[in-house]
């Protein structure tokens, strides 16, 4: 079992997004925290002095890869900026991290319409029964596994996290629930409608 100090958290930050400000206080004790920003947006984030910042061209896959490349810890944990962690989530992640697999957390929503409970249930079924967790479930894996899978596919404009999961399945890398959960925002659904 790795210590929290063995884990590097990579958080992609979208243009104008400040949701990461709520996440960072919950990450105390992890070895590294890197905010991966788009080039033109980094000054605002750096001015906060909250965590290390790396910049790259626009594209979530590029941001995730740049963030991972800027860390040195043996474990990588990819967490969305609008994530909220339960008090025991870090200990659950550290306790569950072992071997060569991709770990994920169960998904909940802390805001949005009441129908979001259906989305959370769907995410549970998709990840537990079909073995297809998405990036908003906090993917955790060894750096060596990340390298073996080739990182996130930067040719993709979206869905880079399911592509990594599919790559893991093709490479016979197991996927496993970490036995804890995280909450994320339903802002996508609020902005664009639940359907």
C-alpha positions in Angstrom: 0.0 0.0 0.0 1.5 3.4 -1.0 1.6 6.3 1.5 -0.3 9.4 0.5 3.2 10.9 -0.3 3.5 8.4 -3.1 0.5 9.8 -5.0 0.6 12.7 -7.5 -2.8 14.3 -8.1 -3.3 15.8 -11.6 -6.2 18.3 -12.0 -7.0 19.6 -15.4 -8.3 23.2 -15.2 -10.5 24.6 -18.0 -10.4 28.2 -19.2 -11.9 30.5 -16.6 -12.6 27.6 -14.2 -12.1 28.2 -10.5 -13.8 25.0 -9.1 -10.3 23.6 -8.2 -10.2 26.1 -5.3 -12.7 23.9 -3.4 -10.8 20.7 -4.1 -7.2 21.7 -3.1 -7.8 22.0 0.7 -9.0 18.3 0.7 -5.7 17.1 -0.9 -3.5 17.7 2.1 -1.0 15.0 2.6 -0.6 13.8 -1.0 2.9 13.9 -2.4 2.2 16.3 -5.3 -0.7 18.3 -6.7 -0.4 19.7 -10.2 -3.0 21.9 -11.9 -2.7 21.5 -15.6 -3.9 24.7 -17.3 -4.3 25.9 -20.9 -1.5 28.4 -21.8 -3.5 31.6 -21.6 -5.3 30.8 -18.4 -2.4 29.9 -16.1 -1.6 33.4 -14.7 -4.8 33.5 -12.7 -4.2 30.1 -11.3 -0.5 30.7 -10.5 -1.4 33.9 -8.8 -3.3 31.9 -6.2 -0.1 30.1 -5.1 -2.3 27.1 -4.3 -0.4 24.4 -6.1 2.1 23.7 -8.8 0.9 24.8 -12.3 1.9 23.4 -15.7 0.7 24.8 -18.9 0.0 23.4 -22.4 -2.1 23.9 -25.4 -5.8 23.4 -25.2 -7.1 19.9 -24.9 -7.9 17.8 -21.8 -5.8 14.9 -22.9 -2.8 17.3 -23.4 -3.4 18.8 -20.0 -3.6 15.4 -18.3 -0.4 14.2 -20.0 1.4 17.4 -19.2 0.4 17.2 -15.6 1.5 13.6 -15.3 4.8 14.4 -16.9 5.4 17.2 -14.4 5.2 14.8 -11.4 7.6 12.3 -10.0 5.5 10.1 -7.7 4.9 6.4 -8.5 1.1 6.8 -8.4 -1.0 9.1 -10.6 -4.5 10.2 -9.5 -6.5 12.1 -12.2 -9.2 14.2 -10.5 -11.6 16.7 -12.1 -11.4 20.3 -10.8 -15.0 20.3 -9.6 -14.5 17.2 -7.4 -15.4 17.2 -3.7 -13.8 14.5 -1.6 -15.3 12.9 1.5 -13.1 13.2 4.6 -12.0 9.5 4.4 -11.5 9.5 0.6 -7.7 10.0 0.7 -7.2 7.2 3.1 -9.4 5.0 1.1 -7.4 5.7 -2.1 -4.1 5.1 -0.4 -5.3 1.9 1.2 -6.7 0.6 -2.1 -3.8 1.5 -4.3 -1.8 -1.6 -5.1 -0.7 -3.6 -8.1 -1.0 -2.9 -11.7 -4.6 -1.9 -12.2 -6.7 1.2 -12.7 -8.7 2.2 -9.7 -11.8 4.4 -9.6 -14.2 5.8 -7.1 -18.0 5.7 -7.0 -19.6 8.8 -8.4 -22.1 11.1 -6.6 -23.3 14.6 -7.4 -23.4 17.5 -4.9 -25.6 19.7 -6.9 -27.9 19.7 -9.9 -31.5 18.4 -10.6 -32.9 15.5 -8.6 -32.5 13.3 -11.7 -28.7 13.2 -11.0 -29.3 10.3 -8.7 -30.1 8.3 -11.9 -26.8 9.4 -13.4 -24.9 8.3 -10.3 -26.6 4.9 -10.5 -25.8 4.6 -14.2 -22.2 5.4 -13.5 -22.1 2.7 -10.8 -23.6 0.1 -13.2 -21.3 1.2 -16.1 -18.2 1.0 -13.9 -19.0 -2.0 -11.7 -20.8 -4.2 -14.2 -19.3 -3.2 -17.5 -15.8 -2.2 -16.2 -16.1 1.3 -17.9 -15.4 4.1 -15.3 -15.0 7.6 -16.7 -12.6 10.3 -15.7 -15.0 12.0 -13.3 -14.6 8.9 -11.1 -11.0 9.8 -10.2 -8.8 7.3 -12.1 -5.8 6.1 -10.1 -3.0 4.1 -11.5 0.7 3.4 -11.3 2.9 5.6 -13.4 4.4 2.5 -15.0 0.9 1.4 -16.1 0.1 4.9 -17.4 3.3 4.8 -19.5 2.6 1.3 -20.7 -0.8 2.4 -21.9 0.7 5.4 -23.7 -1.0 8.1 -21.6 -4.1 9.9 -22.8 -4.7 10.0 -26.5 -4.1 13.7 -27.5 -5.7 13.1 -30.9 -9.1 13.0 -29.3 -11.0 16.2 -28.7 -13.1 14.5 -26.0 -13.6 11.2 -24.3 -9.9 10.7 -23.6 -10.7 9.0 -20.3 -12.9 6.2 -21.7 -10.3 5.8 -24.4 -7.6 5.1 -21.7 -10.0 2.7 -20.1 -10.5 0.8 -23.3 -6.8 0.8 -23.9 -6.4 -0.7 -20.4 -8.9 -3.4 -21.2 -7.1 -4.3 -24.5 -3.8 -4.5 -22.5 -5.5 -6.8 -19.9 -5.0 -4.1 -17.1 -7.8 -4.8 -14.6 -10.1 -2.0 -13.4 -11.3 -2.0 -9.8 -13.4 0.1 -7.5 -11.4 1.7 -4.7 -14.3 1.2 -2.3 -14.9 4.9 -1.6 -16.6 7.7 -3.4 -16.3 11.2 -4.6 -18.8 13.9 -5.5 -18.7 16.0 -8.6 -20.8 18.9 -10.0 -23.7 18.5 -12.3 -22.9 21.8 -13.9 -22.8 20.3 -17.4 -26.4 19.1 -16.9 -27.5 22.4 -15.4 -26.0 24.3 -18.4 -27.2 22.0 -21.2 -30.2 20.2 -19.7 -30.4 16.8 -18.0 -31.3 15.0 -21.3 
